[in-house]
């Protein structure tokens, strides 16, 4: 649902104009997103539209100007953040050091994923191509996948056959095993984050991934039904079994069409029906393995991805079908998180590159542009990310000169108007700069500017 910012009418998710007032709804669904056409990395990437927004970031469909291919760009944008122009302002609820640390983690973990998909490519992990800093935040660029998220597949087809679900499980577990061996937890496995494409099931959206080695308090990120109980606590013990619970819930959804009962509700006494109870076509062995993998106690679950796969294959006697290909639809995610044909390896990437892990301003990989790329071709400039003080001194200087000239009667009969223009313009400019910092929407700025101007005129007797 998209709410029109002008008349508050509720429109369908795919609406481009308001059905009541006809207003353009581009940007209304994700009001915090950067506008279409914004250029990043000095014209290297052009944003086309926002695809989704979760607890820690905004996902955009983008275009690589140098490579001539579509991409997906993920922006670190924690819940509660706002913008000043295009620059991100950290949430007031987050201390500067905390914001700096989580932003650095966002970039570092994207670099680790890049290593997984380049030095020894795993086709079941989305490929990360670049990590960079801009607009007072961090971004990473990854491949654009044509297919359907698993939730959409289940929505379109209904429950999936067990043999197909086993094959999907094998592919995702292969990816998850590599992720865990790299010391990461995905932390947000769910049907929306598994993409069905020509090469099979691909694990996507690593914006919430965190290192298993990170000590102490961690941010809380949960998707009810898929997050185990330990994810609801900031300092609880977490490990591979945390992601295994979420993957088991995802397979449960594919087999039954139902979202599992939230862990908090289960802790309060609500029963979680087994997969076989919901769908009698599910074998008892498969149902029992998923029940164990979604156990409330962490030591009752499989402790590794390999162990989980072994139990699944033993339960079904090694039976599996082919995971079908899905094309012609874009990579999307419903972002319900609360806070929340086979392709070869990319030959244009350096096979043995070792990406840096400490400097968030250093790109991980730089692709070689195609032969027909002209670096002198003009591109649309990005909205300035510099501070308003880089330009505001110029109109302030002009307004100040007007006031001084009027005060000393340099302009003769026009001196009174010069004084008025200098004062009035200074008030409006100051109000604009303040609102640019305070409010991210042009409507709010215009309304308050008019109000400020009217108040100034009133108190100076122009309405009397």
Order of alpha helices (4+ residues) and beta strands (2+ residues): beta-beta-beta-beta-beta-beta-beta-beta-alpha-beta-beta-beta-alpha-alpha-beta-beta-beta-beta-alpha-alpha-alpha-alpha-alpha-alpha-alpha-alpha
